[in-house]
């Protein structure tokens, strides 16, 4: 059975996170968005951990759900009739700041543990090492990435570490400012225990498929949401025999196990039928570090610009923040270029398949609320955008169903031709994006001004006849 999974979220106790990021709110928004399994988030924070213990109960091996007495109180209308529970896996993001190889490293890693007892033991071990866990839900520790991995594996071999938003200049494992050129450089002899990575918003799977050491590692996508509406902007769809922690771990380990067997090492645990089916991607150009640049001077450089003009800002003379696109080029193998083969399904959705048939396919989407706002010439925060978004999700099951499967005629009947055709354009990738750079998100334009005007004129006679 397929499960839509978002395993990188933050609680209200992390810096720059909405106070509405609570477990009941995550549960509620998961239904609206079409998510099945979430990260419980930030279990190293002592207050949040107590809330996790209070609000969640075990639903299966290593997965949790809201307690029975809480669920009816936090669901309304149609949600109360929903029998399917949102499940939670225990995970947290940890920021490691340390010096290695005469360079200051600042690396963010996702940690996954199989149960509350192991989570509590990990926090105790971090406190013993002088870590302040009260200051931030995403704590800063002085442990290296390798030492952190060694610590969690010493507590339980089922624990996992996944480097997150790996290309982000300042906090990614491959980041240009403080990262490494390889996983082996970062994790040493423990690098085989890195079974997968998180792409981050500024890269897509095809960009990661170009890096040789990621060939047989899972390419995962999660939202890194700091507010509930941002959940599901990226997600991973897994086929699981049962929704358990161990099966999620096996799905993530799958490619590493296959590679190990090919090398003749058969002493690995079986992976059974658990696998990653596909991933749901942000357009990487919309991510805030896709291109190189300097936001204070509004300077944006493509890799071609970098090669022609260098890495110094022509306005202020300071160094540009190197973008993800450029960094991927530096670590990629040209022999692996062009692996993504596009095709369209029966709903007009453009899919990208690995021509080497190693990695699972993916699709690139724009969040539905952004599509709704543009179709209404409004903002994502406006009441009319919010109301239409909620109406679509309620009528057609969820946000992801609307984006991927709902018949366009049904969408047009409910919300008008403009929104239906906007969704069609997003499905087939017929959009324009002004790429993000140096911490500035890219800007999506589904409609070009002249195109929209022409389409409106074409629709006008049809609308008059309908009236």
ChimeraX attribute file (.defattr): number of C-alpha atoms within 10 A of each C-alpha:
attribute: neighborCount
match mode: 1-to-1
recipient: residues
	/A:1	10
	/A:2	16
	/A:3	19
	/A:4	23
	/A:5	29
	/A:6	27
	/A:7	30
	/A:8	27
	/A:9	26
	/A:10	29
	/A:11	30
	/A:12	20
	/A:13	22
	/A:14	22
	/A:15	14
	/A:16	11
	/A:17	17
	/A:18	16
	/A:19	13
	/A:20	14
	/A:21	21
	/A:22	21
	/A:23	23
	/A:24	19
	/A:25	14
	/A:26	23
	/A:27	24
	/A:28	18
	/A:29	19
	/A:30	26
	/A:31	21
	/A:32	21
	/A:33	24
	/A:34	21
	/A:35	25
	/A:36	20
	/A:37	26
	/A:38	29
	/A:39	25
	/A:40	27
	/A:41	32
	/A:42	30
	/A:43	31
	/A:44	26
	/A:45	22
	/A:46	18
	/A:47	14
	/A:48	22
	/A:49	21
	/A:50	11
	/A:51	13
	/A:52	22
	/A:53	14
	/A:54	11
	/A:55	18
	/A:56	20
	/A:57	16
	/A:58	16
	/A:59	17
	/A:60	13
	/A:61	14
	/A:62	20
	/A:63	26
	/A:64	27
	/A:65	24
	/A:66	23
	/A:67	15
	/A:68	11
	/A:69	9
	/A:70	12
	/A:71	18
	/A:72	13
	/A:73	10
	/A:74	14
	/A:75	17
	/A:76	11
	/A:77	7
	/A:78	8
	/A:79	16
	/A:80	12
	/A:81	10
	/A:82	10
	/A:83	7
	/A:84	9
	/A:85	16
	/A:86	21
	/A:87	26
	/A:88	29
	/A:89	25
	/A:90	25
	/A:91	27
	/A:92	27
	/A:93	27
	/A:94	25
	/A:95	19
	/A:96	22
	/A:97	19
	/A:98	16
	/A:99	14
	/A:100	13
	/A:101	8
	/A:102	6
	/A:103	12
	/A:104	13
	/A:105	24
	/A:106	24
	/A:107	29
	/A:108	26
	/A:109	26
	/A:110	22
	/A:111	24
	/A:112	25
	/A:113	26
	/A:114	22
	/A:115	18
	/A:116	19
	/A:117	9
	/A:118	17
	/A:119	22
	/A:120	16
	/A:121	13
	/A:122	20
	/A:123	18
	/A:124	14
	/A:125	14
	/A:126	20
	/A:127	14
	/A:128	10
	/A:129	12
	/A:130	10
	/A:131	17
	/A:132	15
	/A:133	21
	/A:134	15
	/A:135	14
	/A:136	18
	/A:137	26
	/A:138	25
	/A:139	22
	/A:140	19
	/A:141	21
	/A:142	17
	/A:143	19
	/A:144	20
	/A:145	26
	/A:146	19
	/A:147	14
	/A:148	20
	/A:149	22
	/A:150	16
	/A:151	16
	/A:152	22
	/A:153	16
	/A:154	12
	/A:155	15
	/A:156	13
	/A:157	12
	/A:158	15
	/A:159	23
	/A:160	23
	/A:161	26
	/A:162	22
	/A:163	25
	/A:164	27
	/A:165	28
	/A:166	27
	/A:167	29
	/A:168	32
	/A:169	26
	/A:170	19
	/A:171	24
	/A:172	25
	/A:173	29
	/A:174	25
	/A:175	24
	/A:176	22
	/A:177	18
	/A:178	21
	/A:179	25
	/A:180	21
	/A:181	14
	/A:182	17
	/A:183	20
	/A:184	15
	/A:185	15
	/A:186	20
	/A:187	20
	/A:188	12
	/A:189	11
	/A:190	14
	/A:191	15
	/A:192	14
	/A:193	18
	/A:194	21
	/A:195	24
	/A:196	23
	/A:197	23
	/A:198	27
	/A:199	26
	/A:200	26
	/A:201	28
	/A:202	29
	/A:203	27
	/A:204	24
	/A:205	28
	/A:206	21
	/A:207	21
	/A:208	22
	/A:209	25
	/A:210	21
	/A:211	20
	/A:212	15
	/A:213	14
	/A:214	20
	/A:215	18
	/A:216	20
	/A:217	24
	/A:218	26
	/A:219	25
	/A:220	28
	/A:221	32
	/A:222	28
	/A:223	25
	/A:224	24
	/A:225	21
	/A:226	21
	/A:227	20
	/A:228	22
	/A:229	17
	/A:230	16
	/A:231	25
	/A:232	31
	/A:233	24
	/A:234	28
	/A:235	24
	/A:236	24
	/A:237	22
	/A:238	23
	/A:239	19
	/A:240	21
	/A:241	14
	/A:242	16
	/A:243	22
	/A:244	21
	/A:245	23
	/A:246	19
	/A:247	22
	/A:248	24
	/A:249	19
	/A:250	24
	/A:251	22
	/A:252	26
	/A:253	25
	/A:254	24
	/A:255	24
	/A:256	22
	/A:257	22
	/A:258	17
	/A:259	14
	/A:260	16
	/A:261	13
	/A:262	10
	/A:263	9
	/A:264	8
	/A:265	11
	/A:266	12
	/A:267	9
	/A:268	11
	/A:269	9
	/A:270	13
	/A:271	18
	/A:272	12
	/A:273	15
	/A:274	24
	/A:275	24
	/A:276	26
	/A:277	18
	/A:278	23
	/A:279	24
	/A:280	27
	/A:281	28
	/A:282	25
	/A:283	24
	/A:284	26
	/A:285	25
	/A:286	23
	/A:287	24
	/A:288	22
	/A:289	29
	/A:290	32
	/A:291	28
	/A:292	29
	/A:293	27
	/A:294	24
	/A:295	15
	/A:296	9
	/A:297	11
	/A:298	12
	/A:299	15
	/A:300	20
	/A:301	25
	/A:302	18
	/A:303	19
	/A:304	10
	/A:305	12
	/A:306	17
	/A:307	11
	/A:308	10
	/A:309	12
	/A:310	14
	/A:311	19
	/A:312	15
	/A:313	19
	/A:314	14
	/A:315	11
	/A:316	11
	/A:317	9
	/A:318	11
	/A:319	13
	/A:320	22
	/A:321	24
	/A:322	27
	/A:323	28
	/A:324	32
	/A:325	20
	/A:326	20
	/A:327	21
	/A:328	19
	/A:329	14
	/A:330	12
	/A:331	16
	/A:332	17
	/A:333	13
	/A:334	10
	/A:335	10
	/A:336	17
	/A:337	13
	/A:338	13
	/A:339	19
	/A:340	20
	/A:341	13
	/A:342	14
	/A:343	12
	/A:344	12
	/A:345	12
	/A:346	7
	/A:347	15
	/A:348	18
	/A:349	22
	/A:350	20
	/A:351	20
	/A:352	20
	/A:353	20
	/A:354	18
	/A:355	13
	/A:356	12
	/A:357	9
	/A:358	14
	/A:359	24
	/A:360	16
	/A:361	21
	/A:362	24
	/A:363	22
	/A:364	22
	/A:365	22
	/A:366	22
	/A:367	21
	/A:368	22
	/A:369	21
	/A:370	19
	/A:371	25
	/A:372	26
	/A:373	20
	/A:374	19
	/A:375	23
	/A:376	16
	/A:377	10
	/A:378	14
	/A:379	17
	/A:380	19
	/A:381	11
	/A:382	11
	/A:383	11
	/A:384	15
	/A:385	22
	/A:386	15
	/A:387	12
	/A:388	17
	/A:389	22
	/A:390	16
	/A:391	15
	/A:392	20
	/A:393	20
	/A:394	16
	/A:395	12
	/A:396	17
	/A:397	16
	/A:398	22
	/A:399	24
	/A:400	22
	/A:401	16
	/A:402	22
	/A:403	22
	/A:404	19
	/A:405	15
	/A:406	18
	/A:407	15
	/A:408	21
	/A:409	13
	/A:410	14
	/A:411	20
	/A:412	14
	/A:413	10
	/A:414	15
	/A:415	17
	/A:416	14
	/A:417	19
	/A:418	21
	/A:419	21
	/A:420	23
	/A:421	19
	/A:422	20
	/A:423	28
	/A:424	19
	/A:425	16
	/A:426	23
	/A:427	24
	/A:428	19
	/A:429	19
	/A:430	14
	/A:431	15
	/A:432	14
	/A:433	14
	/A:434	12
	/A:435	24
	/A:436	24
	/A:437	30
	/A:438	25
	/A:439	18
	/A:440	18
	/A:441	19
	/A:442	21
	/A:443	15
	/A:444	18
	/A:445	15
	/A:446	23
	/A:447	19
	/A:448	10
	/A:449	9
	/A:450	9
	/A:451	10
	/A:452	14
	/A:453	12
	/A:454	10
	/A:455	14
	/A:456	14
	/A:457	10
	/A:458	11
	/A:459	13
	/A:460	11
	/A:461	11
	/A:462	10
	/A:463	11
	/A:464	8
	/A:465	7
	/A:466	7
	/A:467	6
